[in-house]
Amino acid sequence: MEKINICLVTGNNELLADKKELSNFIRDLNDKYEDMGIYFKVMTNEDKLPINEENIKKSELFLVLLGTHIDNEILQEFEIAYQEFKNQKFPKIATYIKNTNNLKDQDLMLFMKHLDQELGHYYNIYESIDTIKLNIILQLKTLGLKQGKIEIKNGKLFMREKEIITLEKIPMLYNNKILVEYKREYQKINENYWKLKDKLYQNSDDGNILNQYEKARKSKKDIEEKIYKLENDILHLQSQFIDACTNEKVSKRQIYAKECLDAGNLEEAKKILDFREIKEDGDKLVKLQSKSMKNAEILLKDFWQRIEILEQDANSPEKIEDIKKVFEEAVSLEQKTCKERDTLCKYAEFLFEIKEYENAIKYAKRYEAYLTIENKIENREKVKEIIEKSLKKINKR
């Protein structure tokens, strides 16, 4: 049994209920993970007594919950965890500040400024405790745990077909205007579907009703698929963002775009992740011959986040071409800055999904050549599968 140590610290009595709920949630996860050989041990600070320094250093995840102020003990615990992360890449750190509309404490404001400007550490402003629960599941992925498939179905989060939490209180979902419209449309279609089904039951020989029912059934399936895809696109974007925040610095663009998405403002998020602006930053990086892996990595994440956002925009007629343009610039940036060529693989997968099989083969073979030159074994099976499936699709035409 693999033991995962999780430190959960809060600074004042106003968040005791949140801390208790999260502690119980993490302990309940043991029922979901035990068949994978994983056990979670939760360590919390009690009665303002700090967690033992050795326990912080041996933890895999360090979670901080703050309300309207911060105690010195929390500052000390955070510093221990942060220095350990700098040295060992563990524990992974996540800071959550409750949106109380009363964030005026001087020490807390200084701490937030320190996180933002000096450490480049992203802190989360949360309203619902369910947001933290979702993030914990996604943060566990950053530990390399084999969790199996994580997906959203019918407004609930599932892992390996096991229900984990409901997501009705998650802002990035209930604020998403396109998703809200899809669900409104689903209600109308579903209501009509059941009316027709009842009519068909009463008039099974009526061909006209049968045709209407078949159309309604197809419409119901189509909108269900749209909802499923969009919800899981949002989940994937959140997962990518948490992975970046947990393991490295993220750009201001990514942070502001994420805040816009949580508020349901897709168009503003696209404006913030402006393609030309990101491209210009990439061109400057190359022109100055700055091969900084960190700077190139951050810009690539800007490109990837823009792609994720564009994929959510069902109303854009140029969506496919816009996504291809971003992919091609990201591929170019990787090559010019000597980065690993992961975007080639992502692009090949995308091209296969949109049925551009010849181009999918082209980019998959470029990635395959890169893996051979660099003597890398990861993703070899995936890229072969893309090529083989694309060839089959072409031959069927």
Long-range contacts (C-beta under 8 A, 24 or more apart in sequence): 1-37, 1-38, 1-39, 2-37, 2-38, 2-39, 3-39, 3-40, 3-41, 4-38, 4-39, 4-40, 4-41, 4-60, 4-61, 4-140, 4-143, 4-145, 5-41, 5-43, 5-55, 5-58, 5-59, 5-60, 5-61, 5-91, 6-40, 6-41, 6-42, 6-43, 6-59, 6-60, 6-61, 6-62, 6-63, 7-43, 7-44, 7-51, 7-55, 7-56, 7-59, 7-61, 7-62, 7-63, 7-77, 7-81, 7-91, 8-42, 8-43, 8-44, 8-63, 8-65, 9-44, 9-45, 9-51, 9-62, 9-63, 9-64, 9-65, 9-74, 9-77, 10-44, 10-45, 10-64, 10-65, 10-66, 10-67, 10-74, 11-65, 11-66, 11-67, 11-69, 11-70, 11-71, 11-73, 11-74, 12-67, 12-68, 12-69, 12-71, 14-67, 14-68, 15-65, 15-66, 15-67, 15-98, 18-65, 18-98, 18-129, 18-132, 19-44, 19-65, 21-129, 22-63, 22-65, 22-129, 22-132, 22-133, 22-136, 25-133, 25-136, 25-165, 26-136, 29-164, 32-159, 32-160, 32-162, 32-164, 33-145, 33-147, 36-145, 36-146, 36-147, 36-148, 38-145, 45-73, 45-74, 45-77, 48-73, 49-73, 50-76, 50-77, 51-77, 53-80, 56-80, 56-81, 56-84, 56-91, 57-84, 59-90, 59-91, 60-90, 60-91, 60-92, 60-143, 61-91, 61-92, 61-94, 61-136, 61-139, 61-140, 61-143, 62-91, 62-92, 62-93, 62-94, 63-94, 63-96, 63-132, 63-136, 64-93, 64-94, 64-95, 64-96, 65-96, 65-98, 65-132, 66-95, 66-96, 66-97, 66-98, 66-108, 66-111, 67-97, 67-98, 67-100, 68-100, 68-102, 68-103, 68-104, 68-105, 68-108, 69-105, 69-107, 69-108, 70-105, 70-107, 70-108, 70-111, 75-107, 75-111, 82-119, 82-121, 89-247, 92-139, 92-142, 92-143, 92-246, 92-247, 93-121, 93-246, 94-124, 94-135, 94-139, 94-245, 94-246, 95-121, 95-122, 95-123, 95-124, 96-123, 96-124, 96-126, 96-132, 97-123, 97-124, 97-125, 97-126, 98-125, 98-126, 98-127, 99-125, 99-126, 99-127, 120-249, 120-250, 121-245, 122-245, 122-250, 122-255, 127-169, 127-171, 128-169, 128-170, 128-171, 130-165, 130-166, 130-167, 130-169, 130-170, 131-169, 131-170, 131-171, 133-164, 133-165, 134-165, 134-167, 134-170, 134-238, 135-238, 135-242, 137-164, 137-165, 138-238, 138-239, 138-242, 138-243, 139-242, 139-246, 141-239, 141-243, 142-242, 142-243, 142-246, 142-247, 150-235, 150-239, 151-232, 151-235, 152-228, 152-231, 152-232, 152-234, 152-235, 153-228, 155-231, 157-235, 171-262, 171-263, 171-264, 172-234, 172-238, 172-261, 172-262, 173-231, 173-234, 175-262, 175-263, 175-264, 176-230, 176-234, 176-261, 176-264, 176-266, 176-312, 177-264, 177-266, 178-230, 178-266, 178-312, 178-313, 178-314, 178-315, 179-227, 179-230, 179-231, 179-234, 180-264, 182-223, 182-226, 182-227, 182-230, 183-227, 185-223, 186-220, 186-223, 186-224, 186-227, 189-216, 189-219, 189-220, 189-223, 190-220, 192-216, 193-217, 193-219, 193-220, 226-314, 230-312, 230-314, 233-308, 233-311, 233-312, 234-261, 234-312, 236-308, 237-261, 237-305, 237-308, 237-309, 237-312, 240-301, 240-304, 240-305, 240-308, 241-305, 244-301, 248-294, 248-297, 248-298, 249-294, 249-298, 250-298, 250-301, 251-298, 251-299, 251-301, 251-302, 253-277, 253-278, 253-302, 253-305, 254-301, 254-302, 254-305, 257-305, 257-309, 258-305, 261-309, 266-309, 266-312, 266-313, 269-309, 270-306, 270-309, 270-310, 270-313, 273-302, 273-305, 273-306, 273-309, 275-306, 275-322, 275-325, 275-326, 275-329, 278-302, 278-303, 278-306, 278-329, 279-329, 282-329, 282-333, 282-336, 285-333, 285-337, 286-333, 286-336, 286-337, 291-337, 291-338, 293-337, 293-339, 296-333, 296-334, 296-337, 296-339, 297-339, 299-333, 300-330, 300-333, 300-334, 300-339, 300-343, 303-327, 303-329, 303-330, 303-333, 303-343, 304-330, 304-343, 304-346, 320-354, 323-350, 324-350, 331-363, 341-366, 341-367, 341-370, 344-370, 345-379, 345-382, 345-383, 348-383, 348-386, 349-382, 349-386, 352-386, 352-389, 352-390, 355-393, 357-390, 357-391, 357-393, 357-394, 358-390, 358-394, 360-386, 360-387, 360-390, 361-386, 361-387, 361-390, 361-391, 364-390
